[in-house]
Amino acid sequence: MTKTIDPCTLVLFGASGNLSRVKLMPGLFRLDAAGRLPEKMAILSVGRSEVSNEDWQKDIKSMLDAKFKKGYDQNVFNRFIARNHYHANPPSDPNAFNRLKATLGNENTFPQNLAYFLSVRPVDFAPVVSQLASVGLLNEEKYWRRVVIEKPFGTDLPSAQELQASITKHLKESQIYRIDHYLGKSALQNIMLQRFANTILEPIWNKDYIDHVQITNTELLGVGERTQFYDSTGALRDMIQSHILQTLALTAMEQPKDLSPDAIRAEKIKVLEAIRPIPVNEIEKHAFRAQYAAGTINGEKVPGYLEELGNPDSVVETYAALKLFIDNSRWEGVPFYIRTAKRLHEADTRISVRFKKSPLQLGKDGTEQNWLMLGIQPRECIKMEIQSKIPGLDIATRTIQMDAANRHEEDETIDAYEALLLNLMEGDNSLYLHINEVEAQWRLVDPVVKTWAEDRKPIHQYPSGSCDPKESKIIFEKDDQFWRSSIELGGDKSQ
Ligand SMILES: NC(=O)c1ccc[n+]([C@@H]2O[C@H](COP(=O)([O-])OP(=O)(O)OC[C@H]3O[C@@H](n4cnc5c(N)ncnc54)[C@H](OP(=O)(O)O)[C@@H]3O)[C@@H](O)[C@H]2O)c1
C-alpha cells in the first residue's frame, strides 16, 4: 500500500557522521530512485562545521559512490542532489538555531512540514530538542513537526525517563519517533504477518502446544574497533534490551485489532509489560553471561575480548542469555530463552519454537519434537521439522525439514533505514518505539545489568567459534531443553 506523503523537509543533524554516510543518505537516495520521495521534498543537513553547499553535495556524492559500487542512475542523482542543502550550526554561535529557523523559513526551497533526524550523540538529543523548541521550530500549528531519536534511548530506566521528561516538555508522543532499526527489517515485520495472515499457526501458538521459544542472535564478528563503546554497554544492553525484546514482542503479542500503528504498538506494549520481572535473588537461574576467549573463526585465529580490550579486569559480557516468562493466559509456564553472542560458531538471527512431545515417540531416542523456525538473517525463511516414517518394512520415524524461503531471487532488498525514513515522512510510527515499550524493556534488563556490573568475579569464557558455553544451560527449566545450535536439520541436538 503506497501512502501519500506531504511535501516536507528532512532536517538531518549529524549528517557527516557514520550512520548518515552508510545508511541515511544512501537510504534516502534509494527512496528517491524508487519514486517514493515527494516531488517537493528537501533535505537540510545540519553540522558544526562551515561547509559550502557545493562541497556538501560533493561529499554526498562520495557517500553514494562508496555505497553503490556498481554505479547509479545519473538522472536520479541529479534530482537527489538538488534536494540537498547544508546549514552550519557551530556550537559557539548563540544565534545558531535562530539562523536555522531563518534558513528553513525559505518556503520556496524548504516545505514547512519538518522531520528532524537526530543522528547525533545521545547526550545531544535533549539539548537539540530544547533549542528547536526555543525558536518555535517544533510548533505544529500549521504544519507537522516530527523528531527521530536515535538509539539508545537512555542507558537504563532512570536515564530513559529523564530524557523522556526533557523532550516531552516540547513534544507530544505522536511527534516522537524512537528508533529500533530492527523493526525496519522486512523479516521482522513478517513475524507478525506470518502469524496473523495465516489461520494455521494461531491455534497452536500457545502454552497448550509450545514447550518453549528461543530467540537467537549470534554473530561471528567480535567487537572490532568498538571496544570502548562495547565495554560501556555489553551484550545485554546493546542487543537484548532493544532488538531481541522487540523480536519477542512480535512473536508473543496478541493479534492487533487492525494494522494501525496505535493498535500494533498497544499489543506490543501489553506483552512487554506482561513479562515477569526477573527475581533479583534468582538472577543466576534466569540470566547467564560470558565473554569470548581466543579461538578460530573461519579457519583464522582470533584474539579474546579481554585481549582486544586491553583490560583483563572487564566483566562485560559478549554473550548474554535470559529466561523470561510472560504472565498471560496464552503463555503461562512457557519459557522464552533469548540469547545474543559475538564470535559464536555461526551468524544467525532466528526464532525457534519447540513444540511439546507427541504421545507417539518412534524415533531412535524417543526425544524427537517438532520445531518451527522463523529465519530473520542471513536467510529469511520458515522451516518446520516433523517426524515422518522411514520408507521400508519397519515402523520407524525420522525428522524431516520443510524449508520455505520467504525471499525470492527477484525480490527487492530494502535496508531497514529506508523503511523507517519512509514511515517517518508518512507519519506512520508503528515501526518506532513507544515510550512504554522503552520503559518496559529497561525495567526488565536493569536489575540484571546492575547485578552483573557489581559482581566483579571473572566471568565464563568461551572459545571464539564455539557453540554456547555449557554453563549457560543453568537457565533451562527442564533437562531435555537445550540451545538449538543451528536452523539446519540436525541443529536440534544438544551440544
Ligand atoms: N540504530 C542503531 O543501531 C545505531 C547504529 C549506529 C549509530 N546509532 C546512533 O546514531 C547516532 C549517530 O551515530 P554515528 O555513528 O553516525 O555517530 P558519529 O559518526 O560519531 O557522529 C554523528 C555526528 O555527531 C556530531 N558529533 C560528533 N562528535 C561530536 C561532539 N563531540 N560534539 C558535538 N557533535 C559531535 C558530528 O556531526 P557534525 O560535526 O557535522 O556536527 C557527527 O557527524 C548516535 O546516537 C548512535 O548512538 C544507532
The ligand as a Tripos MOL2 file, in Angstrom:
@<TRIPOS>MOLECULE
LIG
   48    52     1     0     0
SMALL
NO_CHARGES

@<TRIPOS>ATOM
      1 N1         20.2130    2.2810   15.3910 N.am      1 LIG1
      2 C1         21.4210    1.7940   15.5660 C.2       1 LIG1
      3 O1         21.6320    0.6040   15.7110 O.2       1 LIG1
      4 C2         22.5550    2.7360   15.5180 C.ar      1 LIG1
      5 C3         23.7200    2.4050   14.8450 C.ar      1 LIG1
      6 C4         24.7240    3.3310   14.8110 C.ar      1 LIG1
      7 C5         24.5390    4.5380   15.4530 C.ar      1 LIG1
      8 N2         23.4020    4.8140   16.1240 N.ar      1 LIG1
      9 C6         23.1840    6.0930   16.7960 C.3       1 LIG1
     10 O2         23.1170    7.0830   15.7780 O.3       1 LIG1
     11 C7         23.7010    8.2920   16.2230 C.3       1 LIG1
     12 C8         24.7860    8.7100   15.2530 C.3       1 LIG1
     13 O3         25.7620    7.7020   15.1540 O.3       1 LIG1
     14 P1         27.0930    7.8920   14.2920 P.3       1 LIG1
     15 O4         27.8080    6.6070   14.3450 O.co2     1 LIG1
     16 O5         26.7650    8.4890   12.9830 O.co2     1 LIG1
     17 O6         27.8580    8.9450   15.1810 O.3       1 LIG1
     18 P2         29.1610    9.7930   14.8410 P.3       1 LIG1
     19 O7         29.6690    9.4810   13.4910 O.co2     1 LIG1
     20 O8         30.1040    9.6470   15.9830 O.co2     1 LIG1
     21 O9         28.6340   11.2940   14.9620 O.3       1 LIG1
     22 C9         27.4990   11.8200   14.3370 C.3       1 LIG1
     23 C10        27.6470   13.3210   14.2650 C.3       1 LIG1
     24 O10        27.6290   13.9170   15.5470 O.3       1 LIG1
     25 C11        28.4420   15.0800   15.5400 C.3       1 LIG1
     26 N3         29.4320   14.9530   16.6250 N.ar      1 LIG1
     27 C12        30.3740   14.0050   16.7700 C.ar      1 LIG1
     28 N4         31.1290   14.2460   17.8660 N.ar      1 LIG1
     29 C13        30.6310   15.3620   18.4250 C.ar      1 LIG1
     30 C14        30.9760   16.1300   19.5590 C.ar      1 LIG1
     31 N5         31.9890   15.7940   20.3430 N.pl3     1 LIG1
     32 N6         30.2370   17.2120   19.8370 N.ar      1 LIG1
     33 C15        29.2010   17.5730   19.0690 C.ar      1 LIG1
     34 N7         28.8460   16.8780   17.9600 N.ar      1 LIG1
     35 C16        29.5450   15.8060   17.6450 C.ar      1 LIG1
     36 C17        29.1540   15.1450   14.1990 C.3       1 LIG1
     37 O11        28.4390   15.9980   13.3570 O.3       1 LIG1
     38 P3         28.9580   17.4470   12.9340 P.3       1 LIG1
     39 O12        30.4030   17.5700   13.2760 O.co2     1 LIG1
     40 O13        28.6880   17.5160   11.4830 O.co2     1 LIG1
     41 O14        28.0900   18.3580   13.7140 O.co2     1 LIG1
     42 C18        28.9860   13.7370   13.6670 C.3       1 LIG1
     43 O15        28.8940   13.6870   12.2840 O.3       1 LIG1
     44 C19        24.1910    8.0160   17.6420 C.3       1 LIG1
     45 O16        23.2080    8.4310   18.5520 O.3       1 LIG1
     46 C20        24.3150    6.4990   17.6960 C.3       1 LIG1
     47 O17        24.1290    6.0070   19.0040 O.3       1 LIG1
     48 C21        22.4110    3.9300   16.1400 C.ar      1 LIG1
@<TRIPOS>BOND
     1     1     2 1
     2     2     3 2
     3     2     4 1
     4     4     5 ar
     5     4    48 ar
     6     5     6 ar
     7     6     7 ar
     8     7     8 ar
     9     8     9 1
    10     8    48 ar
    11     9    10 1
    12     9    46 1
    13    10    11 1
    14    11    12 1
    15    11    44 1
    16    12    13 1
    17    13    14 1
    18    14    15 2
    19    14    16 1
    20    14    17 1
    21    17    18 1
    22    18    19 2
    23    18    20 1
    24    18    21 1
    25    21    22 1
    26    22    23 1
    27    23    24 1
    28    23    42 1
    29    24    25 1
    30    25    26 1
    31    25    36 1
    32    26    27 ar
    33    26    35 ar
    34    27    28 ar
    35    28    29 ar
    36    29    30 ar
    37    29    35 ar
    38    30    31 1
    39    30    32 ar
    40    32    33 ar
    41    33    34 ar
    42    34    35 ar
    43    36    37 1
    44    36    42 1
    45    37    38 1
    46    38    39 2
    47    38    40 1
    48    38    41 1
    49    42    43 1
    50    44    45 1
    51    44    46 1
    52    46    47 1
@<TRIPOS>SUBSTRUCTURE
     1 LIG1         1 GROUP 0 **** ****
